């Protein structure tokens, strides 16, 4: 897979996530956040399980302890980011949740540079800033009051950043992106269901009431979206992937305008334009100035 193909796949992932945001918002009328999260990720695991089994059968080697540990780490990060987002959105607005979540874009770049000694192309830095500003404008550029919901969304951004790095690293190391996706779904789903059994009412009626939202969030957002992310991140940098994936807010806004008839104001169109420019920048500028940076970790010693 070429870098361009990988980045186009990441944009498709962002579109799937943007369209699924409504399902996550409306799918908890009869279930709690842990049950919703656990069910959707186990459904995602079942969707990709046949492909994961085929992948490991043709791998030519047995997966080792480091592989399975890495897959589990990605699953824990995925669960933490998803559940904090799911709980937080109950006590904050969609606007604030979207803006605070996208803060994982600069966190990925800063963390990769400071901790992992990764050197992304210079264009990632202004593109990441443009994504944050653009998302703020898309949200309506309103005052942001930090309450419990906003605090959870902000904490979740750090786990989303950790997940992006984990997927990029362990996906390349193992060479089994679909298996990684399947295992991380199973880990996240198990943690969610275990917590739900202790803290939430679990009833067939609640699941039946929200089966459409759970099915879409599990099969499309988790099963397809996160699997596409794992596959694509083997061929692009975590910082660049974060910029591309942040466009889910843009797709969500466009879907609201086209499907739901929601009107975007002038500032929101400007915000969408900034996100679009940032996406184009991380595609074109590395080709124009290929020596401006690289995402591979710097060799020590």
N, C-alpha and C positions, 0 to 999 in steps of 0.2 A: 504494500500500500504506500503510495506517495504521500508527501506532506500535505499537498493540496487535497487529496482524497480524504485524508484523516481529518483535516479541518472542516471540510464539507460535511463529514459525518458528525462532527461535533456541533455544527450548526443545525443539523437535523435533530440531534439530541436536544438542543436548546428549544427547538420548536415543539417537540413532544412535551417537554417539561412545562413550557409556557402554556400550552393548551390544557395540561392536566391540573393547573393550579386551581381551577374552579372545582374540580372533583375533590381535591383535598380540602377545600373550604367547606363544601356542602355535604361531604360524606360522613359527618360525625353526628348526625341527628339522633342515631340510636346506638352508637358505639363511642367508646372513649378513644383518646389519641393513641394509647399503647395497643389496643386491640386493632385499630385501623392500621397502624404502622406495621404491626406484626403480621397481620393477615395479608397486606399488600406485598410485603417482601417475600413471604413464603410462596405466594402465588407467582411472583417473579422468578423465584428459584425453580419452581416446577416448570415454568415456561421454557427456561433455558437448559434444564437438566439433560434432555436428550442430546443437545448440541455439546454440552460439557462432557458427557460420557464418550461421545464420538471423538472429541478433541483429545482427551487423555488416552484413548485407545490407539490413536495414531501418533502419539508424542514420541515414542521410541525410548522412553525412560520413565522410571517411576518418580512421582513427585516426592520430594523429601520433606523433612520436618520444617526446614526454613520456608519452603513454598507454602505449606499449610498454615504456618504461623503468620506469614505475610498476608495471606488471604483473610485470616481471622482479624488481623489488625485493621485491614480495610473495612471489614464488616462492622467492627466496633465503632470506627470513625463514621461510617455511613449511618448507623443506628443513632449515634449521639447527635449528629447534625439533623437528621430527619425528625427525631422525637422532640428536640428543642424547638424546631420550627413548628411542628404540629401543636405542641402545647402553647407556645408563645402566641400563635395566631388567634387563639381563643380570647386573649385579653389585649390585643392590639389590632390596629387596622391592617388591611392588606397592603396599603400604601407603605406604612412604616416597616412591615415585615419584608417587603420586597427590597426596600432600600438598604436595610441593615444586613440582609442576607448577602447582597452583592458586595459587601465589604470584604468578602473572602478573596476578591480579585487582587487587591493590593497586598493582602496578607500572604497569598501564595507567592507573589513575587518577592516580598521582603523576607519571608521565611526561607525560601529557596536560596536567596543570596546570602543571608546572614548565617544560616544554620547548615545548609547542605552545600554551600559554595558553588551554587549554580549561577551561571552567567547568561541570562536570556538576552536576546537581541535588544538593543537600546529602545526600540520602538514600543516594547511592552510597557515601559514605565509611563509615558504619556498616554498610551492607550488605556491602561488600567485606571488612570486618573479620569480620563474622559468617560469611561464606563460608570464610575461612581457618580460624577456630576450629571451625566445623562440620565442615570436611573433616578437620581433625586428630582430632576426636572420632570421625568415621566410620572413620578409619584404625585406631582402637583406642587412640588416645592413648598410644602407646608412646614410649620414649626414642628420639631420633633421633641416630644416630651418622653423622657426615659422612665418608664414604669416597669413592672415585672415582666410583661410580655415583650417589651422592647429589649430588656436585659437578656432574656432567653434567646431572642433572635440574634443578638450580638454575640453571645457565647456560641451559638450554633455556627456562626460564620467561621470561627476558628476551627471547628471540627470539619466543616466543608472544605476548608483549605487543607487540613491534614488529609482528608480523603482524596483530594486531587493529587497530592504528592504520593500517597500510598498506592493509588491506582497506577500512576505513572511508573513508579519504581518497581513494584512487584509484578506488574504486567509485563515489563520488559525482561525482568530477571527470570520469570518462570516460563515465558513463551506460551502461556495458556490463558489468554484473556477471557475466554468464555467460562472456563472453570473458575477463574478468580471471581467473575461476576456471580456465578451460581453460588459459590461458597459464601461470599459476602452477603448475598441475599438471605441465605439460610441462617447465618449468624445474626443478622439484624432482625430477621423474622422471629427467631427463637427468643432473643432478648425481649422483643416487644410482647410476644404472647405470654412469656413467663411473668413479666411484670403485670400484664393485664389480668392474669389469673389471680394475682395477689391484691391488686388495687382497684379493679374495675369490674362491673357486672358484665358477664359474658353470656349472651343469649342468642339462640338461633334467630329470633325475631329481629334483633338489632342488626345482625349481619344481612338478613334477607332484605331489610328496609334500605340498606345502602349498598346492595350488591353491584349495582352499575358503577358507582363511583369507585368501589374497591377493585372491581374487575379492571377498569381502565387504569387506575393508579398502579395496580400490580402488573398487568400484562404489558401496557404501553410504557408508562413512566418508569417503572422498575425493570421489567423484563426486557424491553427493547432499549429504553433510554440509557440506563446505567450500563448495559452491556455494550452498546455503541460507544459509550464514553471509554470503557476499559480498552476496547479494541483500538480506538483512534489514538488514545494517549500513548500507545507504544511508538507512535511515529511523529509526535510533536512534543513540545516542552510543556511542563505543568503551568508556567506563567501564561503562555500563549493559549493553552486550553481554557484557563480560567477566564480570559478575556472573551473568548468565543462563547463559552457556556453562559456567561452573564447576559447574553442576548435573549435569554428566556424571558426577561422582563419586557423586552421590545416585542417579542412574539405574543406575549400575553396581552399587551396593550393593543396591538393590531387586531388580535382575535376579538377583543372586546369591542373594537370599533366596527369590524366587519360583520361579526356574528350577532353581537348583542346590541348593536346600534349605539354604543357609547361614543360620545363626541370627545375628541382630544383638543385641548386648547393650544394656543400658540407656543407656550413654554414647553408643553409636552411633546409637540412635534420637534422642537429644538432638541429636547433630550433624546428622542429617538434618533435624530440625525447624528448626535454625538456618538451614541452607541454604534450606529452603522459605520461612521467614519473610523472609530476605533477598531472595528472588525476588519475593515478594509486595510487599515494601516499595518496590522500585524501579518497580513497576507502579502502585501506589496513591498513594503520597505525592506524586509529581510532579503528579498530577491534583488532589490536595487543596490543594497549595501550588505552583501553576504558576510563580510568580515566584521560587521559591527558587534557581533556577540554570538554566543552559542549556548545551548542549554545543558550540555553535558557537564557533570560535576568536574571541577578542576582536580587534576591528579595531585596527590600530596606526596611530599618527599622528593 
